[in-house]
Amino acid sequence: MISRHGGWILTLGAWLAAGCADDEAATSSGGAGGAGGASATTSTTTSASSSGASTGSTGSTGSTTSAGAGGQGGAGQGGASSSGAGGGPSGPTYASCFANAFVNPITDGPDYDQYNPVVASHCLGTNHQDITGVERVVFVGDSVTAGTPPTLASDVFRAELAEALKTKFGLSGAGPLWDQYNVLSQGVGVQKFDGAFANCSKWGARVDDLNLDNKQLKDCISGGDFNKRTLIVMTMGGNDLAALTKAATDGASMATLQSQADTWVNTMRDAIAWIKEPGRFPNGVFVVFASAYEFTDGTGEVQSCDVSQLAGFDQPVPSPASLRAIVVGVHEGYLQIAVDHQVDMLFLAEEFCGHGYERDNPAAPCYRGPGQAAYFDLTCTHPTPAGHDRLREMFMAVVNE
């Protein structure tokens, strides 16, 4: 994410590298991150567990881009699915989804299954909602949603997803001008509203920009908008992770970092609770958000990206194992929010791992085999057109199932 984003990649990279590097002296990576089914112990308000399953040792990812048949449910404050295709007692678990995703075993990561999420049959995210009858679509979040150079606006997942949603739900709007991001104004959309679509995302946004500092949600939703059956889409949290890692490199205590992480998760929870408050959207509201990703494929080798130093990825974290545990708790907190409020989360960290700057390194924790597509562009942290295509596929798969 542009501005305020530097250190979060350091944190995620070291989380994934932990299974191979243990707690050796911090390098330029530092911190925590993650994909895979194993868990770490932490004591955050997100109730992280110390149990979980590790990933397998062979094979390639089994994720697909096609969605299943979808659950039953429907109206009201989100149409939570009661019998979706996949997930639940007869469907996949998070651990089973990624048991054979990577060639090398990953032994440290979030334990999402402790919260009993309904995991979608395609393993790209959860399946808590039966998303039907959408009348309005709202995009909020950070630079991944807003779009960044050198990717053309029309190739950003927001624009691509809008086209797919227009077809699925018979919506209008989201034309070429709405697709554009303003490089002279923190990436805000050139046109905020167009037909059934709204966009309030911007570069550098943090979770508190959803409903506290900049109030992205209230900027995009007001008056009669609340009466429309609404789908809210977001990528949010990368810049919060940057701030957390920066505080760690500046010498903040673990207690201070834990408090900062708890505030981050609780602010996200409050934003989702605001959306899902009974009666706020009398005709129904759906939310789909993503976990955070990283570009080092679990190695923590941030210098693998040519401009990493320009992006600020050159500071070691004093206690990477401790920070890793905190960030594992943050990601588990995100998943718990999805379960508690019956909204959906994409497994973006897992799906993008193995498509970064170390994707051809057989020793990388997220190595998937030769010939993997690159999902990260020359800025290190933002998606390539192929990465945006995958984001669109992931969001649409969750919407369809």
N, C-alpha and C positions, 0 to 999 in steps of 0.2 A: 504494500500500500504506500502510495507516495506521501511523504512527510509523516513524521511520528511513527514510522514503521520499521526502522532499521533492525532493532535487536530481536524481534519476534522470531525471525528465521533461525537465529542462533539457538534460541531456546528449543524450538521444535526439532531442529537437527540433532541436538544432543540427546533428546529423549529417545529418538529412534536408534541412535548409535549406542545407547547405554548397554544393550544386550551384548555388544561386541567389545566395548571399551571399558565396561564397568565404571569405576570412579577414579580413573587416572587423572593426573593433573590437567586442569582446564587448558584447552587450546583456544583458538579463535572462534570455536563454535560455542561451547558453554551451554548451560541451561537444560531445557527439556523439550519434548515434542512428541509426535507419535502416530503409529499405526500398528495394528496387530491386536491380538486378543488378550494378552497378559496385562496384569494390573500392577500398580505400585501403591504403597501405603502412604496415606496423607491424612491430615486431620482438619480439612477445610469444612466449611459449612455445607459443602456439596457431598459430604459423606462418602468420600472415596474408600474403596474396599481394598483389602490386601489379598483377595483371591481372584483367580481368573485363569483362562486357558491361554497357552502360548500358541503362536502360529506354527504351521508345519514347516517342513524343511525342503520340500520340492514343489515343483509345479508353477503355474502362472495363474494370474487372476481369473476368477470365474465370473466376474461381473459382466453383465451385458447391458445393452442400451434399451432393450425392450421391456415394457412394463407388463405386469400381470393383469388379472381380470378386475381387480378393484374390490373393495369391501362394500358392505351394506351399512347404511346409516343415513346421514343426510342433513336435514335442516337444523336450524338453531345455531348455537354459537360455534359451529365448526364442523358439524357432520362427522363426528369421530367414527371411524370404521369399527364395526364389531365383528366382522368376519372377512378380513382382507385376504387376498391371495398371497400367502406367505406370511411369515412371522407367527408369533404365538406358539401354542403347544405343538402344532403340526408343521410349522414353518421353520425357517432357518434362525439360528441365533447369530449374534455378532461374531462370536468366536468361530462358529462353523463357516461363516461367510469368508473369513480371511485365513482359515487354517492352511490353505495351499496357495495363498496369493503370491508369496515371495519364495525365491530359491533358498535364501538363507533364513534361519529361524529368528524371530524377534521375540525377546523374552520380557519386554517391558512396555507397557502401554495401558490404556484405559480398560477398565472392567465395566463395560456398558451393560452386560447381561444381568448384573446384580439388580438393575432397575426394571427388569422384565419388559423391555421395549418390544413392540411388534415390529420385527425386521421385515422389510419388503423382500419378495421372492427374488428380485434382481440384485439384492445386497448392496444397493447404492445409497440406502438410507432407511429411515423408519417408515412405517405405514400405519399411522394413527388416524388418518383422516380419509374420508371419501369425498374428494374434491369435485363437486358438481355444481352446475348452474351459476358459475362465476359471472358477475356483471361488471366488476371493476378489478383492475390489477394495480397494485402499488409496489414500487421498487424503492427500498431504502438500503442504506449501508455505506460501504467504503469504496475505494478506488477499483476494486475488482468488479463491483456492480456498475460503477460510474463509467468505467472504460478509461484506458490510458494509451498514449502513444508508445510504440509505433503502430499498434493495432488500430485499424480503421473502425470508426464507430459502428458501421454496419456489421462488423465481425465480432463485436462484443456480445457476450452471452445474453445480456439484457435485451438487446435488439433482436437477437435470434429467438430467444424464448418468447418475446412479445409476439413475433410472427406466428409461432406455433400455437400460442394461447388464443390468438385471434381466430385461427382456423378451428381449434377445438371447441371454443365457446361462442363463436359467431360474433366476436367483438370488433369494434372499429377503432381507429386511431393508431398511435405509435408509428407515425410516418417518419420519413427520412430526417426531418428537422428534430423530432423528438429523440431520435437515436443519438444525436450529436452531444459530445461533452465539450465544455468550454475550458481550454487549456490555460486561459488567462484568469480564470475565476475558480480555482481549486476543483476543476473537473465537474462542476455542477452542470446539469442538463441545460442545453440551450433553450429547450422548451419543456417546462415542468409538466404541463398537462396537455394531453392530446386524446380526445375521445374517451375511451374507457381506461386509459392508462395514465399513471402518474409516476414521476421519478424525482426523489429527493435525496438520492445518494450523492456523496462528494468525497474527494480525496482526503485522506487523513482522518476520516470519521472514526470515532470510538463509540462504545456502547452507550455512553452517557449522551451522545448526540441523538439517540433515538427519541428520548422523551424528556431530557433535562436541559442540557446546554443549548442545543440548536433545534430540538423538537422536530426532527424529521417526520415523525409520524403525524403530528398535529399540523405540520406544514402541508402535508399531502392529503390529509383526511379532515374534512370539516363539514358542518351543516348537513345537507342532504346526502352527503357521501356515506354516512353511517347506515343509511337505509338500503344501500346496495350490497348484495352478496359479494364479498371482497376476498381476494387472494393477495397476501402480503409476502413478498420475496426479498431475501436479504443475504448478503455476506457481511459479517460484522464480528470483530474481535481481534483481527490481526494487529491493529494499532494499539490496542490495550496490551497485547502481549509484548509489543515493542517497548511500551512504557515500563512494563514490569521488568523486562530484561535490562533496560537502561538503568533502572533503580538498583538492580542487582550489581551491575558493573560499577556503579557509583558507590557501592559499599553499604547499601541498606541491609538491615538485619533481616533474618528469616521471618521474624515476627511481623516486621513492617511489610515485607513482601507478601506474607500470607494474608494480612489485612487488606492489602491492595487487591489481591486476587479475589478475596471474598466479596469486596465491594464491586468488582467487575462482574462476577457471576450474579450477585444480588441485583445489580442494576439491569442486567439482561433479563433476569426473572421478573423484575418489576415492569419492564417494558412489555413483555409477553402477557403478564397478568393484566396490564392496562388494556391491551388489545382484546383479551378474552373475557373481560368483565361482563357478567351476564347483563344483557339488554343493550350493550354498547352498539353491537351490530345485530339488530333484531332479526335480520334475514340470513345471518350466518357470516362467519369470517374464518379463513384458513391462513396458516402461517407455515412457510417452509424456509429454513435457514441452514447455513452450512458450518461445519467445523473448519478450523484453520489448517492450512497446508504449509509445506516447506520445500525448498528447491534443492537440497543436498542429498536427497534419497537416503536419509538416515545416517549419513556419514559425519555430518557436522562440518564438512570441508567447505566453508563458505567461499574460500578463494577459488573454488572450481568455477565460479562465475567471474568473468573478467573484470566487471566493474564493482565487485563486492566492497572494495575499500572505499570507493566513492559513495556507496550506499551506507557506509558506517559499520560494516560487518568485520571489525578487526579488534574488538575488545573481549578479553576473556571474562568468563563468569567465575567469581571466587569459589562458589560451591555448587557446581552443576547438578550433582545428585539431588541436593535439597530443592533446588529450583525446579528440577524435573518433576519431583513429586508434587509440587504445588501446581504445576501446569497440567499434570495428569488429572488432578482434582478439578481444575477448571473445565477440562473437556468432559469429565464425568458430570460436572454440574450442568453443562449445556444439555447433555443427553437427559439428565433428570428433569430439566425444564420441559423438554419435549414430551416426556412421559407424563409429568404432572399436569400439563396443560393440554395434552392430546394434540400437539402440533408435531411437525416433522423436521428431522435434521438429516442433512446429507452427510455421508461419510467421506468428506472431501479430502481430509488428511490422508486417509488410506488409499483412496483412488488415484490421487496425484503422486503419491510416493512411488518411485520407480520410473518417473517421467521427468526428473529434474536433470541437473547438471552432472550427476554421477550415475546416470541411468545405464551407462555402458561399463561400469565398474563391477566385476563379478563379486567383489568382496563387500559391496554396499549392502546394508541390511535390507533395503527395499529392491534389490536386484530382481528383475522379472524375466531376464533372458535378453538375448540380443535383439536389436531392431526396434526398440520401443520408441514411440513418438515423444517429441519434446513438448512439454506443456508449459514451460516457463520461457519468457522472452529475454531480451538483452538487458532489461532492467533488473534481472535476477528474480524479482518477486511477483511479477504480473504474468497472466496467462498469454501464451501465443494464441493465434487464431485456432489452432488445434485444441489448446487447453480450453478456450471459450466454447468451442464446439462440444467438448466433453461436459463442461458445466451445464450447457443447455440440455444435453441428453440426460444428465443426472436429475436436474430439476424437473424435466418433463416426465421422466420415468416415475418419479414420486407423485407427480400430479396425476398421471394416468392410472397408477395402481391405488 
